[in-house]
């Protein structure tokens, strides 16, 4: 899959402020300070991780959560919610077996079993205890394209006050390398929400010494209109300019503008670039999109071969994502918008 007009630039962050002799203005420092207050520093280096466990356990999701806890020295919360008509004894016994594995890895852990709807309980606990990251898995899609745990994952993705990392059914088991993050692929645009998503991706890249790829996809029907006012190189330079000044020169950034279907290009590039993590904003996520074959949420979670980290509409709205910026058509792939 290639497009003759696209260009990809690999640059150090310190060059993000200019391209082809044209100055690209950075967002005001005041805006950066505000976003720092909302995008908590603990999110890039979590001290508390909540693993939303099922019975039986999604082993790939558990392995990822444990690897993250080991890497960051974080406390791991083994969380499970059960329906009103079910008992908690079996769930607790199951989590105790997981806790033994966590403790044998030298990680502090806590078992939490609550009665009620899973999504509501996960969200409430994460909010009340100020959890830094939520890790959860999804099952293989059924014959009509519905993720078996779609309703829970979708509700958490839309309303979480902390980043959510989803381990889909096609994620390659990375236990052999401790799920090391060397390459991060971030869906980006010049929409307001992209500032927050790119900033978070930059924090992750700086923390893990990973290269960061900023990808924007223009739908074919919008290409002529968008490129009439600026070149591909100018758009790529403006994407790189979204990197906060404090991270300039800290890691390698690639910015690329492609033409095609946003989801297909994201999945293709994640494979071509050997991405270890995809970072997206969940602005505009809907229940319908989450459970149908055509929804971006469904396709990314169902087919991504690496974990997907998302920021919810709640977080993006708190950062002022409702603002508009130049070059933000409603149907475009906006900062990983679902």
TABELTA-V892476 format. One record per residue. D_LAST is the distance of its C-alpha to the last C-alpha in Angstrom with 1 decimal. Layout:
((D_LAST) (D_LAST))
//
This chain:
((22.4) (23.5) (23.6) (26.9) (25.7) (23.3) (24.7) (23.8) (25.6) (26.5) (27.9) (28.9) (27.1) (30.4) (30.0) (26.5) (28.2) (29.8) (29.5) (32.1) (34.3) (31.9) (31.0) (27.4) (27.5) (25.9) (24.2) (27.1) (28.3) (28.1) (24.3) (24.2) (26.5) (24.4) (21.2) (23.5) (24.6) (21.1) (19.8) (22.6) (24.6) (24.7) (21.1) (22.0) (25.2) (24.8) (28.0) (26.7) (24.2) (23.4) (23.2) (22.1) (24.6) (25.2) (28.5) (29.1) (27.2) (24.4) (26.5) (24.0) (21.9) (25.2) (26.5) (23.6) (23.9) (27.7) (27.4) (25.3) (27.9) (30.7) (29.4) (28.9) (31.7) (29.4) (30.3) (28.5) (27.9) (28.2) (26.6) (26.8) (26.7) (28.8) (29.3) (32.2) (34.3) (34.0) (36.0) (35.1) (37.9) (36.3) (33.0) (35.0) (37.2) (34.2) (32.7) (36.1) (36.2) (32.9) (34.4) (37.4) (35.3) (33.5) (36.9) (38.5) (35.9) (37.2) (34.2) (34.6) (32.9) (32.8) (32.4) (30.7) (30.9) (30.0) (30.4) (27.7) (24.1) (22.3) (19.1) (21.3) (23.8) (21.4) (19.8) (23.4) (25.0) (22.5) (22.9) (26.6) (27.4) (25.1) (23.6) (22.2) (19.8) (18.7) (18.8) (18.2) (18.2) (17.1) (19.5) (19.7) (18.2) (20.9) (22.3) (20.1) (16.9) (16.3) (15.8) (19.0) (17.7) (14.4) (15.4) (16.4) (13.6) (11.0) (13.4) (14.0) (10.4) (10.1) (13.7) (15.1) (17.3) (17.3) (15.1) (14.2) (15.0) (14.2) (16.8) (15.9) (18.8) (19.1) (19.3) (22.7) (25.0) (25.8) (28.6) (31.2) (29.9) (28.7) (25.1) (26.0) (23.2) (24.5) (21.5) (18.1) (15.3) (13.0) (10.2) (12.0) (13.0) (15.5) (13.3) (14.7) (12.0) (12.5) (16.0) (15.1) (12.8) (15.5) (18.2) (17.1) (16.8) (20.2) (21.7) (20.8) (22.3) (25.3) (25.9) (25.8) (27.3) (24.5) (23.6) (20.3) (18.5) (16.3) (14.6) (13.5) (13.1) (14.7) (14.6) (18.3) (19.0) (18.1) (20.0) (23.3) (22.4) (20.5) (23.3) (26.0) (25.9) (25.2) (25.6) (23.2) (25.3) (24.8) (21.0) (21.2) (23.8) (21.7) (18.9) (21.6) (23.0) (20.1) (21.7) (23.8) (27.5) (28.4) (26.7) (28.2) (30.4) (29.2) (27.2) (26.4) (23.3) (22.2) (20.2) (19.3) (18.1) (17.6) (17.5) (15.8) (12.7) (9.9) (9.3) (13.0) (13.9) (12.0) (13.7) (16.9) (17.2) (16.6) (19.7) (21.6) (21.4) (22.0) (19.2) (19.9) (16.7) (13.1) (11.7) (8.2) (7.2) (5.4) (6.1) (5.8) (5.2) (8.1) (11.0) (11.3) (8.1) (9.1) (12.6) (12.8) (13.4) (11.4) (8.0) (5.7) (6.0) (9.6) (10.3) (9.5) (11.2) (13.8) (14.8) (14.3) (17.9) (17.4) (16.0) (12.4) (12.6) (10.1) (10.9) (10.3) (10.2) (13.9) (14.5) (12.8) (14.7) (17.8) (17.6) (17.6) (14.1) (15.1) (17.4) (17.1) (18.2) (19.7) (17.7) (14.4) (14.2) (11.9) (10.4) (10.2) (8.0) (8.3) (9.0) (6.2) (3.8) (0.0))
//
